[in-house]
Amino acid sequence: MSKDFPDQGPRRVGQVKEVTSLANPIIKDIKALTNKKSREESGTFLAEGLKLVIDAIELGWTIRTLVYAKAAKGKPLVEQMAARTVASGGLVLEVSEKVIAAITRRDNPQMVVGIFEQRWTPLKGIRPQEGETWVALDRVRDPGNLGTIIRTADAAGAAGIILIGETTDPFSLETVRATMGSVFAVPVARATPEEFLAWRKSAGVSIVATHLAGAVDYRTIDYRKRPTVLLMGNEQSGLPDQLAREADALARIPQQGRADSLNLAVATAVMLFEARRHLLSLAEGK
């Protein structure tokens, strides 16, 4: 066995490459994944934390590289994920805390990082079924908002997210962090406004859009008739007329107080749980 792949003893997980230098070409490539261009060119992204790595692998996402800090060495779950990474043809790196801090851009980094292949759901393949709720986001800009919406969609049992126009990247480090792992459970599609409107004509869905001009209380809309797409506008400018006029219903959330608007992620959560209220119940014992 070469020095690059030392014997790990009786619990050896396979080929583990030890890296301590920030100048290592593999580490440079991984660090570059904080840039959107590098993510797009490689088709990969970073996920931090052992829980996220386990969730992703369990859900069938393809892991390219597993990185763990020396402090995590020997932990059974880390070894299991390393073994599964090797078995699927991926690379396992054991690195110093300095290296993992540089990768994650954190002073107190997670001890495990996974590099996964991106996964997009083709819009044309989406055929919403009875009881499904999709969330369509027009030009969402804030990674925290998008991540929180993906997490909320997961919690509410939504079928997926459709990103319309130029949006923030769902696979950015900030967005993935905010999803708390839900990015691996919620399908994400993307479309131009024209593609979205063409899709909705044959999708058999009811489009419910939030809009300042909406005269209808969001609680009075019937969300049971057809699969629903909740169409939410940009944080600053709201929905453009091109999309708003194609909605089956324009909804508004009644407000009282000095604040004149809600954060996009909060507004989406309010809409989602109302749209799915007839489908949600507390399981016995929970």
C-alpha positions in Angstrom: 0.0 0.0 0.0 1.4 3.4 -1.0 2.0 6.3 1.4 -0.9 8.2 -0.3 -3.3 5.5 0.7 -2.3 4.3 4.2 -3.6 1.2 5.8 -6.4 2.3 8.2 -6.2 -0.8 10.4 -9.0 -3.3 10.9 -11.7 -0.8 10.1 -10.0 0.4 7.0 -12.6 2.0 4.6 -10.7 1.8 1.4 -8.4 4.3 -0.3 -8.1 7.4 1.8 -5.8 10.2 0.6 -4.3 12.5 3.3 -4.1 16.1 2.4 -2.7 18.9 4.6 -1.8 21.6 2.0 -4.2 24.3 0.8 -2.1 24.3 -2.4 -3.2 20.8 -3.3 -4.9 20.9 -6.7 -7.9 18.8 -5.5 -8.4 21.2 -2.6 -8.2 24.2 -5.0 -10.9 22.6 -7.2 -13.1 22.0 -4.2 -12.7 25.5 -2.9 -13.6 26.8 -6.3 -17.1 25.3 -5.8 -18.0 28.4 -3.8 -18.2 30.1 -7.2 -21.2 29.6 -9.4 -19.2 29.3 -12.6 -17.1 26.5 -11.1 -20.3 24.7 -10.0 -21.9 25.0 -13.4 -18.8 23.8 -15.2 -18.3 20.8 -13.0 -21.9 20.1 -12.3 -21.1 19.6 -8.6 -21.7 21.4 -5.3 -20.7 21.3 -1.6 -22.7 20.0 1.3 -21.5 20.5 4.8 -22.0 18.2 7.7 -22.3 14.4 8.3 -26.1 14.5 8.5 -26.4 16.1 5.1 -23.9 13.7 3.6 -25.8 10.7 5.0 -29.2 12.1 3.8 -27.8 12.7 0.3 -26.3 9.2 0.0 -29.4 7.6 1.4 -31.5 9.4 -1.1 -29.4 8.2 -4.0 -27.4 11.4 -4.8 -24.0 10.7 -6.5 -21.1 11.7 -4.2 -17.8 12.5 -6.0 -15.6 13.3 -3.0 -15.9 12.9 0.7 -13.8 15.2 2.9 -13.4 14.7 6.6 -11.2 16.3 9.2 -8.7 14.2 11.2 -10.8 14.7 14.3 -13.6 12.7 12.6 -11.4 9.8 11.8 -12.5 6.5 13.3 -16.1 7.6 13.9 -18.3 4.7 12.6 -20.8 6.8 10.6 -17.9 8.7 8.9 -16.2 5.4 8.1 -19.5 4.0 6.7 -20.0 7.1 4.4 -16.3 6.8 3.3 -16.8 3.1 2.4 -19.9 4.0 0.4 -18.1 6.8 -1.3 -15.3 4.5 -2.3 -17.8 1.8 -3.4 -19.5 4.2 -5.7 -16.1 5.3 -7.3 -15.7 8.5 -5.3 -12.6 9.9 -3.6 -12.1 10.1 0.1 -9.9 12.8 1.6 -8.6 13.1 5.2 -7.6 16.7 5.8 -6.4 19.1 8.4 -8.9 21.4 10.2 -7.1 24.3 8.4 -8.0 22.8 5.0 -11.6 22.0 5.9 -12.0 25.5 7.3 -10.8 27.0 4.0 -13.2 24.8 2.0 -16.2 25.8 4.0 -15.1 29.4 4.7 -15.9 28.9 8.4 -13.8 29.4 11.5 -15.6 26.5 13.2 -16.2 24.2 10.3 -18.2 21.0 10.1 -16.0 18.0 10.3 -17.4 16.3 7.1 -18.0 17.8 3.6 -19.4 16.0 0.6 -19.1 17.0 -3.1 -22.2 15.9 -5.0 -23.4 15.9 -8.5 -26.1 18.5 -9.1 -29.6 17.2 -9.9 -32.2 19.2 -11.9 -35.7 17.9 -12.6 -36.7 18.6 -16.2 -39.8 20.9 -16.3 -41.4 19.0 -19.2 -41.4 15.8 -17.2 -43.4 17.3 -14.3 -47.0 16.2 -14.5 -48.6 17.3 -11.2 -51.0 14.8 -9.6 -54.0 15.2 -7.4 -53.0 16.5 -4.0 -49.7 17.9 -5.1 -48.5 21.5 -4.5 -45.6 23.0 -6.3 -43.9 26.3 -5.5 -42.8 28.5 -8.4 -40.4 31.4 -7.6 -39.9 34.3 -10.0 -36.3 35.6 -9.9 -35.7 34.8 -6.2 -32.4 36.5 -5.4 -31.5 35.7 -1.8 -29.8 32.3 -1.0 -31.2 32.3 2.5 -34.7 32.8 1.2 -34.4 30.1 -1.4 -32.9 27.6 1.1 -35.6 28.3 3.7 -38.3 27.9 1.1 -36.9 24.5 0.0 -36.8 23.4 3.6 -40.3 24.7 4.2 -41.5 22.9 1.0 -40.1 19.7 2.4 -41.7 20.2 5.7 -45.1 20.9 4.2 -45.0 18.0 1.8 -44.8 20.1 -1.4 -43.9 18.2 -4.5 -41.1 20.5 -5.7 -39.8 23.9 -6.6 -39.8 25.6 -10.0 -37.3 28.5 -10.4 -38.3 31.1 -13.0 -35.9 33.4 -14.7 -32.6 34.5 -13.3 -32.5 33.2 -9.8 -30.0 32.5 -7.1 -28.3 29.1 -7.3 -30.0 26.4 -5.3 -26.6 24.6 -5.1 -24.7 27.5 -3.6 -23.1 26.9 -0.2 -25.4 29.4 1.4 -28.6 28.0 -0.1 -27.6 24.4 0.7 -26.9 25.4 4.3 -30.3 27.1 4.7 -32.1 24.0 3.4 -30.8 21.9 6.3 -30.6 18.9 3.9 -34.0 19.4 2.3 -32.2 20.2 -1.0 -31.7 16.5 -1.4 -35.4 15.7 -0.8 -37.2 18.3 -2.9 -37.1 18.2 -6.7 -36.0 21.5 -8.3 -36.7 22.6 -11.9 -35.8 25.8 -13.8 -37.5 27.6 -16.6 -37.8 30.9 -18.4 -41.1 32.7 -17.9 -42.1 31.6 -21.4 -41.3 28.0 -20.7 -43.2 28.1 -17.5 -46.3 29.6 -19.1 -46.1 27.0 -21.9 -45.8 24.2 -19.4 -48.8 25.3 -17.3 -51.1 25.1 -20.3 -50.8 21.4 -20.5 -50.0 20.6 -16.8 -53.6 20.8 -15.6 -52.7 22.9 -12.6 -54.3 25.8 -10.8 -51.9 28.8 -10.5 -52.3 30.8 -7.3 -50.1 33.9 -7.4 -49.5 36.4 -4.6 -49.9 39.9 -5.8 -50.4 43.3 -4.2 -53.4 43.9 -6.6 -54.9 40.6 -5.4 -58.4 41.2 -4.0 -58.8 37.7 -2.7 -57.9 36.6 0.8 -55.6 33.7 0.4 -57.7 31.7 2.9 -60.8 31.8 0.7 -59.2 30.0 -2.3 -60.2 26.4 -3.0 -56.9 24.5 -3.1 -58.5 21.1 -3.5 -59.9 21.3 -7.1 -56.6 20.7 -9.0 -52.9 20.4 -8.3 -51.8 23.8 -7.2 -48.8 25.9 -8.2 -48.1 28.7 -5.7 -46.4 31.5 -7.8 -44.3 33.9 -5.7 -42.7 37.1 -6.9 -39.3 38.6 -6.6 -38.3 40.0 -3.2 -38.1 43.6 -4.4 -40.4 44.0 -7.4 -43.0 41.2 -6.9 -44.5 39.4 -9.9 -44.3 40.9 -13.4 -47.6 41.4 -15.2 -46.6 38.7 -17.7 -46.9 36.1 -15.0 -49.6 37.6 -12.8 -52.2 37.9 -15.6 -51.8 34.1 -16.3 -52.7 33.1 -12.7 -56.1 31.5 -12.0 -56.3 33.4 -8.7 -54.4 36.4 -7.2 -54.0 36.1 -3.5 -53.1 38.4 -0.7 -52.2 37.8 2.9 -54.1 40.2 5.2 -51.8 42.2 7.4 -52.2 44.4 10.4 -49.5 46.6 11.9 -46.8 48.9 10.6 -44.9 46.4 8.4 -46.1 46.7 4.8 -44.8 43.4 3.6 -43.6 39.9 4.6 -40.2 38.3 3.9 -40.5 36.1 0.8 -39.7 32.9 2.7 -42.3 33.7 5.4 -45.0 34.6 2.8 -44.3 31.3 0.9 -44.6 29.4 4.2 -47.9 31.0 5.0 -49.2 30.2 1.6 -47.9 26.7 1.5 -49.4 25.6 4.8 -52.7 27.1 3.9 -52.7 25.4 0.4 -51.9 22.1 2.0 -54.0 22.5 5.2 -56.6 19.9 4.0 -53.8 17.4 3.5 -51.8 17.9 6.7 -52.6 16.3 10.1 -50.6 15.5 13.2 -49.6 11.9 13.2 -50.6 10.0 16.4 -48.0 10.4 19.1 -46.4 13.4 17.4 
